[in-house]
Amino acid sequence: IILEAPPSLNEFKSNSQFGCPPEAWETVMVRTGGMPKRIGWNADFPNGLSRLIKHPVWLSRQCPIPCQESHTYEDWDELRLANNITLVPDGPQEVSCTNSNTNGRHSNVIAMGGRQIRDYFQSHYKEYMLDRSPPATLEAAMQSTLKMNYEWAIRLGAMPHEARLFSGLQDRQEIWDYASAFMGRSGIMRFQSWIARDVEEYVAVRSGLPLDVPYDAIHVRRGDKLETDGKHFVTKYWDERDEQGLMSLIVSFFRQNEADKPKDYIPFTQYLSQFDDIDCHAEAQPRIVYVSTDDPTEVRNEISQLLKDSEGNTLVTKDACHKFKFVFSPFEHSLGFHIKTGNVKADCEERYARNVAGVADLMILAKSDLFVGEYNSNWGRLVRTFRLRMNNDAKLTAGVRPVVERRIKIAWGPKKPGPPGW
C-alpha cells in the first residue's frame, strides 16, 4: 500500500513533484465551445508516486490505508524513520493497530520508505533470495528459503512451473534477471494512462525519431555521477590509455578535482566503439542512433570533431565501416535534466514536461534494437529491466537461460547490473 502525503504537507507549489497533466486540475466550462477554466486542484487526483506509476491492484489487494483514525501520515512517517538499519539491524519492525473501518480488525504493518527498503534488502532479504540450501528435514523444508522463494514468485504472478524454476536457480545474476522479468511482466512498472498518452504523443510528434525503421540508442550519463559513483572508472579509463605518458596530466587533474582539468568523462567514441564487432557492409545505410544524455552540448561537440562522409553521416575513423546518423532528444535543455534543477517546486507544466520527456527517453531506449550504456547509471539499469523477458517454456528444456535479454552493450564500468531496482 502506498501512503501519499496529505495536501497540507505537500512542499510543492505545483502540487506534485511529477507536475500536472490536464487531469490534475478541476475545471468548469464558462461558455459553450470555449476552453475549460481552471478553478483549483482536482482533489481526487493522486499527488505522489501514483501520479506517475499505476499501483497494481493485485499488489495492494485494494486494501485501504490501515488504522486511519489512530495513525496520521506523520505517525507512519515516524515509524518509517524508526526502521533504521543501524538501530534495528535484525529486520524491520512491525506495529499492530486496530481498524475502525473493518469492525475492529487488527493489522500488522511495516512502514518503510525507499531508503529503508534498500537498506533492509541489502542486509536482510538479499541473502534469503540467493540462498538455495536444501533443507535437512521435512520440518525445515516448511520454513526453507526454497519454499519462501517459490511463494514469493507465485505472489509476483509466476506460474507454478516458473516459481519452481526460480526457486531452483543457482546463478546469482540469473536469479536477479528472472526476478526482473517477473516484475516487467506483472505490471509493477506500469505508467498511468495520462503519462502513457502524453509520452506516445511526444515520441510520435516531437522526438524526431523515424518510427518506421530500425534504430539503436546510446545513453550518456555524466553530471554528478562522474564526481561520485563513476570517478574510479573514468580515472581507470584514462590510466589504461596513458601509453606515452600523455594522459598523466589528465589523470592528475581529475584526481585533484581542479576546475580546469581536461576530460573528466568517458568520451563518446568509447560508446561508438561498441559497434566495432557488429557486422557491417560498406554500402549499408547509416545506423540511426538516438542519443539520450544530460550533457548534449559536449556530446554534440564531440560528434562535430569526428569525420563525415559526403552525405554528412558520421564516421569514427577514415577506414570505419559503420556510418551514423544521430538523433538527439528535443527536450528544452534550459529546463534542466534532473528533477531538482530549475524552478521545480513552482511551475507545474514545466515539471510535467520534464517528466514526460524523461519517460519518453526511457521508452525509446528500452525499445531500441541495440542499447549502449552503462550500469553506473540508475537509468541504464532500469532500461535493462525493460529489455528482459521470460524465455519460451519449450526452450528451457534445452538448457537455455530462463531470461532473454534484448541486445545490450556496456561501454564502461560494471558488466553486471545486480538486483532489480538497485
C-alpha positions as CSV (number, residue, x, y, z in Angstrom):
1,I,0.0,0.0,0.0
2,I,1.3,3.4,-0.9
3,L,0.8,6.2,1.6
4,E,0.8,9.7,-0.1
5,A,1.5,12.9,1.9
6,P,-1.7,14.9,2.5
7,P,-2.1,18.3,0.7
8,S,-1.2,20.2,3.9
9,L,2.3,18.6,3.9
10,N,2.9,19.0,0.2
11,E,6.1,21.0,-0.2
12,F,5.5,21.7,-4.0
13,K,3.5,24.7,-5.1
14,S,3.0,22.7,-8.2
15,N,1.1,20.3,-6.0
16,S,3.3,17.3,-7.1
17,Q,6.9,16.6,-7.8
18,F,5.8,15.0,-11.0
19,G,4.0,18.0,-12.4
20,C,0.5,18.5,-13.7
21,P,-1.3,16.8,-16.6
22,P,-4.6,18.3,-17.6
23,E,-6.5,15.9,-15.3
24,A,-4.8,17.4,-12.2
25,W,-7.0,20.5,-12.4
26,E,-10.6,21.0,-11.5
27,T,-12.3,22.9,-14.3
28,V,-15.6,24.4,-15.3
29,M,-17.0,25.4,-18.7
30,V,-17.5,29.2,-18.8
31,R,-19.1,29.2,-22.2
32,T,-20.2,26.6,-24.8
33,G,-17.4,25.7,-27.1
34,G,-14.8,27.6,-25.1
35,M,-11.8,26.3,-23.2
36,P,-12.4,25.0,-19.7
37,K,-11.4,27.3,-16.9
38,R,-9.2,26.1,-14.1
39,I,-10.7,26.7,-10.6
40,G,-8.3,24.6,-8.4
41,W,-6.7,21.3,-7.9
42,N,-8.6,18.0,-8.6
43,A,-8.9,16.7,-5.0
44,D,-9.3,13.1,-6.2
45,F,-6.2,13.1,-8.4
46,P,-3.0,11.5,-7.0
47,N,-0.2,13.8,-5.9
48,G,2.7,11.4,-5.1
49,L,4.2,8.4,-6.8
50,S,0.8,7.3,-8.0
51,R,0.7,10.4,-10.3
52,L,3.5,8.6,-12.3
53,I,3.1,4.9,-11.7
54,K,-0.1,2.9,-11.6
55,H,0.0,0.9,-8.4
56,P,-1.3,-2.6,-9.4
57,V,-4.5,-3.8,-7.7
58,W,-3.1,-7.3,-7.3
59,L,-0.3,-5.8,-5.1
60,S,-2.4,-3.6,-2.9
61,R,-5.4,-6.1,-2.8
62,Q,-7.4,-2.9,-2.9
63,C,-6.8,-2.6,0.9
64,P,-7.4,0.9,2.4
65,I,-4.7,2.7,4.4
66,P,-4.7,0.8,7.8
67,C,-5.7,2.4,11.1
68,Q,-6.7,5.7,9.6
69,E,-8.3,7.0,12.9
70,S,-5.4,6.2,15.1
71,H,-2.4,6.9,12.8
72,T,-1.8,10.0,10.8
73,Y,0.7,10.4,8.0
74,E,3.2,11.9,10.5
75,D,2.7,8.9,12.7
76,W,3.6,6.5,9.9
77,D,6.5,8.6,8.9
78,E,7.9,8.4,12.4
79,L,7.5,4.6,12.3
80,R,9.3,4.6,8.9
81,L,12.2,6.5,10.4
82,A,12.3,4.2,13.4
83,N,13.0,1.3,11.0
84,N,16.6,2.4,10.8
85,I,19.1,-0.3,9.8
86,T,21.6,1.0,12.4
87,L,19.1,0.9,15.3
88,V,17.2,-2.2,14.2
89,P,19.7,-4.4,12.3
90,D,17.8,-7.7,12.6
91,G,15.0,-6.7,10.3
92,P,12.2,-4.1,10.1
93,Q,9.8,-4.0,13.0
94,E,6.0,-4.5,12.7
95,V,3.5,-2.4,14.5
96,S,-0.1,-3.6,15.3
97,C,-3.1,-1.3,15.1
98,T,-6.9,-1.6,15.0
99,N,-9.0,-0.7,12.0
100,S,-12.3,1.1,12.9
101,N,-13.4,0.8,9.3
102,T,-13.2,-3.1,9.3
103,N,-15.1,-3.9,12.6
104,G,-12.0,-3.6,14.8
105,R,-9.8,-5.9,12.7
106,H,-6.1,-5.8,13.7
107,S,-3.4,-5.1,11.2
108,N,0.3,-5.8,11.4
109,V,2.1,-3.1,9.4
110,I,5.7,-2.5,8.4
111,A,6.3,1.2,7.5
112,M,9.2,1.8,5.2
113,G,10.4,4.3,2.6
114,G,12.8,3.8,-0.3
115,R,15.9,4.2,1.8
116,Q,14.7,1.6,4.4
117,I,13.7,-0.9,1.7
118,R,17.2,-0.7,0.1
119,D,19.0,-1.0,3.4
120,Y,17.0,-4.0,4.6
121,F,17.1,-5.7,1.3
122,Q,20.9,-5.4,1.3
123,S,21.4,-6.5,4.9
124,H,18.5,-8.9,5.4
125,Y,16.4,-10.1,2.5
126,K,19.0,-10.4,-0.3
127,E,20.6,-13.5,1.2
128,Y,17.2,-15.1,1.6
129,M,16.6,-14.7,-2.1
130,L,20.0,-16.1,-3.0
131,D,20.0,-19.0,-0.6
132,R,19.4,-22.3,-2.3
133,S,20.5,-24.6,0.5
134,P,18.5,-27.8,0.6
135,P,16.5,-28.4,3.9
136,A,17.8,-31.2,6.1
137,T,14.4,-32.3,7.4
138,L,10.7,-32.1,6.4
139,E,10.1,-29.6,9.2
140,A,13.0,-27.4,7.9
141,A,11.5,-27.7,4.4
142,M,8.3,-26.0,5.6
143,Q,10.4,-22.9,6.5
144,S,13.2,-23.2,3.9
145,T,14.3,-20.3,1.7
146,L,13.4,-22.5,-1.3
147,K,9.8,-22.5,-0.2
148,M,9.9,-18.8,0.6
149,N,11.3,-18.0,-2.9
150,Y,8.7,-20.3,-4.5
151,E,5.8,-18.5,-2.7
152,W,7.4,-15.1,-3.4
153,A,7.5,-15.8,-7.2
154,I,3.8,-17.0,-7.1
155,R,2.8,-13.7,-5.4
156,L,4.6,-11.9,-8.2
157,G,2.5,-13.6,-10.8
158,A,4.6,-16.7,-11.7
159,M,3.0,-19.9,-12.9
160,P,3.8,-22.9,-10.6
161,H,6.4,-24.3,-13.0
162,E,8.1,-20.8,-13.3
163,A,8.1,-20.5,-9.5
164,R,9.8,-23.9,-9.2
165,L,12.4,-22.9,-11.8
166,F,13.1,-19.6,-9.9
167,S,13.5,-21.3,-6.5
168,G,16.0,-23.8,-8.1
169,L,18.2,-21.2,-9.9
170,Q,21.8,-21.2,-8.6
171,D,23.5,-18.4,-10.6
172,R,23.2,-15.0,-8.8
173,Q,22.7,-13.0,-12.0
174,E,20.1,-15.4,-13.3
175,I,18.1,-15.1,-10.1
176,W,18.1,-11.3,-10.4
177,D,17.3,-11.4,-14.1
178,Y,14.4,-13.8,-13.5
179,A,13.1,-11.5,-10.8
180,S,13.4,-8.6,-13.2
181,A,11.4,-10.4,-15.9
182,F,8.7,-11.2,-13.3
183,M,8.5,-7.5,-12.5
184,G,8.3,-6.5,-16.1
185,R,5.5,-9.0,-16.9
186,S,3.5,-8.4,-13.7
187,G,2.9,-4.7,-14.4
188,I,4.7,-3.3,-11.3
189,M,6.3,-0.6,-13.5
190,R,3.3,0.5,-15.5
191,F,2.8,4.2,-16.1
192,Q,-0.5,6.0,-15.5
193,S,-2.8,6.4,-18.5
194,W,-2.1,10.1,-18.9
195,I,1.6,9.5,-18.8
196,A,1.3,6.8,-21.5
197,R,-0.9,9.1,-23.6
198,D,1.5,12.1,-23.5
199,V,4.6,10.0,-23.9
200,E,3.2,8.4,-27.0
201,E,2.4,11.9,-28.5
202,Y,5.9,13.1,-27.5
203,V,7.6,10.2,-29.3
204,A,5.4,10.4,-32.4
205,V,5.4,14.2,-32.8
206,R,8.5,15.7,-31.1
207,S,11.2,13.1,-30.8
208,G,12.5,13.4,-34.3
209,L,13.0,9.7,-34.5
210,P,11.7,7.9,-37.6
211,L,9.4,5.2,-36.2
212,D,9.2,3.0,-39.4
213,V,12.9,1.9,-39.5
214,P,15.2,0.1,-37.0
215,Y,17.3,2.3,-34.7
216,D,19.9,2.0,-32.0
217,A,20.2,4.0,-28.8
218,I,23.1,5.4,-26.6
219,H,22.7,6.7,-23.1
220,V,25.5,9.0,-21.9
221,R,25.1,9.9,-18.2
222,R,27.6,12.5,-16.9
223,G,26.9,15.3,-14.5
224,D,27.2,14.5,-10.8
225,K,27.6,10.7,-11.4
226,L,31.1,11.3,-12.7
227,E,32.1,13.0,-9.5
228,T,30.8,10.2,-7.3
229,D,30.0,6.7,-8.5
230,G,31.8,6.9,-11.8
231,K,35.0,8.7,-10.8
232,H,37.0,5.5,-10.3
233,F,36.0,4.2,-13.8
234,V,36.9,7.5,-15.5
235,T,40.3,7.6,-13.9
236,K,40.9,3.9,-14.8
237,Y,39.8,4.6,-18.4
238,W,42.5,7.3,-18.9
239,D,45.1,5.3,-16.9
240,E,44.8,2.5,-19.4
241,R,45.3,4.8,-22.3
242,D,48.4,6.5,-20.9
243,E,50.7,4.8,-23.4
244,Q,53.3,7.6,-23.7
245,G,52.6,9.5,-20.5
246,L,50.5,11.9,-22.4
247,M,47.4,11.2,-20.3
248,S,49.2,11.5,-16.9
249,L,48.4,15.2,-16.7
250,I,44.7,14.5,-17.3
251,V,44.6,11.8,-14.6
252,S,46.4,14.1,-12.1
253,F,43.9,16.9,-12.8
254,F,41.0,14.6,-12.4
255,R,42.2,13.1,-9.1
256,Q,42.9,16.5,-7.6
257,N,39.4,17.8,-8.7
258,E,40.8,21.0,-10.1
259,A,38.4,23.2,-12.1
260,D,40.5,23.4,-15.3
261,K,41.1,19.6,-15.6
262,P,40.9,18.1,-19.1
263,K,38.3,15.4,-20.0
264,D,36.8,14.2,-16.8
265,Y,34.4,11.8,-18.5
266,I,34.4,8.8,-20.8
267,P,34.5,10.1,-24.4
268,F,31.6,9.5,-26.7
269,T,33.9,7.5,-29.0
270,Q,34.1,4.8,-26.3
271,Y,30.3,4.3,-26.7
272,L,30.6,4.2,-30.5
273,S,33.4,1.6,-30.2
274,Q,30.8,-0.9,-29.0
275,F,29.7,-1.1,-32.7
276,D,33.1,-2.3,-33.9
277,D,32.4,-6.0,-33.7
278,I,29.0,-5.8,-35.4
279,D,28.8,-7.0,-39.0
280,C,28.9,-4.1,-41.4
281,H,28.8,-3.7,-45.2
282,A,30.3,-0.6,-46.8
283,E,27.2,0.0,-48.9
284,A,24.9,-0.3,-45.9
285,Q,22.6,2.6,-44.9
286,P,23.8,4.7,-41.9
287,R,22.8,3.4,-38.5
288,I,20.2,5.7,-36.9
289,V,21.2,6.3,-33.3
290,Y,19.1,8.1,-30.7
291,V,21.3,9.8,-28.1
292,S,20.0,10.4,-24.6
293,T,22.3,12.5,-22.4
294,D,22.4,15.1,-19.7
295,D,25.4,16.7,-21.4
296,P,24.1,17.3,-25.0
297,T,26.2,20.3,-25.8
298,E,29.5,18.5,-25.1
299,V,28.4,15.3,-26.8
300,R,27.4,17.3,-29.9
301,N,30.8,18.9,-29.8
302,E,32.5,15.5,-29.7
303,I,30.5,14.4,-32.7
304,S,31.3,17.5,-34.6
305,Q,35.0,16.7,-34.3
306,L,34.5,13.2,-35.9
307,L,34.9,12.6,-39.7
308,K,31.9,12.9,-42.0
309,D,31.2,11.3,-45.4
310,S,29.8,13.2,-48.4
311,E,26.3,12.9,-47.1
312,G,27.0,14.2,-43.6
313,N,27.0,10.8,-41.9
314,T,29.5,10.4,-39.0
315,L,32.5,8.1,-39.2
316,V,34.6,7.2,-36.2
317,T,37.8,6.7,-38.4
318,K,38.6,7.2,-42.0
319,D,38.5,3.4,-42.6
320,A,35.5,2.8,-40.5
321,C,32.7,0.8,-42.0
322,H,29.8,1.9,-39.8
323,K,28.2,5.2,-40.6
324,F,26.0,7.0,-38.0
325,K,23.1,9.4,-38.2
326,F,22.4,10.8,-34.7
327,V,19.0,12.0,-33.3
328,F,19.0,13.9,-30.0
329,S,16.2,14.4,-27.6
330,P,14.3,17.7,-28.5
331,F,13.8,18.4,-24.8
332,E,14.4,22.0,-23.9
333,H,17.7,21.9,-22.1
334,S,17.2,25.2,-20.2
335,L,14.6,23.4,-18.1
336,G,17.3,21.1,-16.7
337,F,17.6,17.4,-16.9
338,H,17.1,16.3,-13.4
339,I,14.2,16.6,-11.0
340,K,15.9,19.0,-8.6
341,T,17.0,21.6,-11.2
342,G,15.1,24.6,-12.4
343,N,12.1,26.2,-10.9
344,V,11.0,22.7,-9.8
345,K,8.7,23.4,-6.9
346,A,6.6,26.1,-8.6
347,D,6.0,25.5,-12.3
348,C,3.5,22.7,-12.8
349,E,3.6,22.4,-16.6
350,E,7.4,22.7,-16.7
351,R,7.8,19.9,-14.2
352,Y,5.3,17.7,-16.0
353,A,7.0,18.3,-19.4
354,R,10.3,17.3,-18.0
355,N,8.9,14.0,-16.6
356,V,7.1,13.2,-19.9
357,A,10.4,13.8,-21.8
358,G,12.2,11.6,-19.3
359,V,9.8,8.7,-19.6
360,A,9.8,9.1,-23.4
361,D,13.6,8.8,-23.4
362,L,13.3,5.7,-21.2
363,M,10.8,4.0,-23.7
364,I,12.9,4.9,-26.7
365,L,16.0,3.4,-25.1
366,A,14.1,0.3,-24.0
367,K,12.6,-0.4,-27.4
368,S,15.8,0.2,-29.5
369,D,17.4,-2.6,-31.5
370,L,20.7,-2.2,-29.7
371,F,21.2,-0.3,-26.4
372,V,24.6,1.1,-25.5
373,G,25.1,2.4,-22.0
374,E,26.5,1.6,-18.6
375,Y,25.2,0.3,-15.2
376,N,26.8,3.0,-13.2
377,S,23.6,4.9,-14.1
378,N,20.3,4.2,-12.5
379,W,18.7,4.9,-15.9
380,G,21.0,2.3,-17.6
381,R,19.9,-0.4,-15.1
382,L,16.3,0.5,-15.4
383,V,16.5,0.3,-19.2
384,R,17.9,-3.2,-18.9
385,T,14.9,-4.3,-16.7
386,F,12.6,-3.2,-19.5
387,R,14.6,-5.2,-22.0
388,L,14.3,-8.5,-20.3
389,R,11.5,-11.1,-20.9
390,M,10.8,-14.7,-19.8
391,N,12.1,-17.3,-22.2
392,N,9.9,-19.7,-24.0
393,D,9.0,-22.7,-21.9
394,A,9.9,-25.1,-24.7
395,K,13.4,-23.7,-24.9
396,L,14.0,-24.1,-21.2
397,T,14.1,-27.9,-21.6
398,A,17.0,-27.5,-23.9
399,G,19.0,-25.8,-21.2
400,V,18.9,-22.2,-22.4
401,R,18.9,-19.3,-20.0
402,P,15.5,-18.6,-18.4
403,V,15.5,-15.0,-19.4
404,V,16.1,-13.3,-22.8
405,E,17.9,-10.0,-22.9
406,R,17.3,-7.7,-25.8
407,R,20.7,-6.7,-27.2
408,I,22.8,-4.5,-24.8
409,K,26.4,-3.4,-24.9
410,I,28.2,-1.9,-21.9
411,A,30.5,1.0,-22.8
412,W,32.4,1.1,-19.4
413,G,32.1,0.2,-15.8
414,P,30.5,-2.8,-14.2
415,K,29.4,-5.5,-16.6
416,K,26.6,-6.9,-14.3
417,P,23.8,-4.7,-13.0
418,G,22.9,-6.5,-9.8
419,P,19.4,-6.9,-8.3
420,P,16.4,-5.2,-10.0
421,G,15.9,-1.7,-8.7
422,W,19.4,-1.5,-7.2
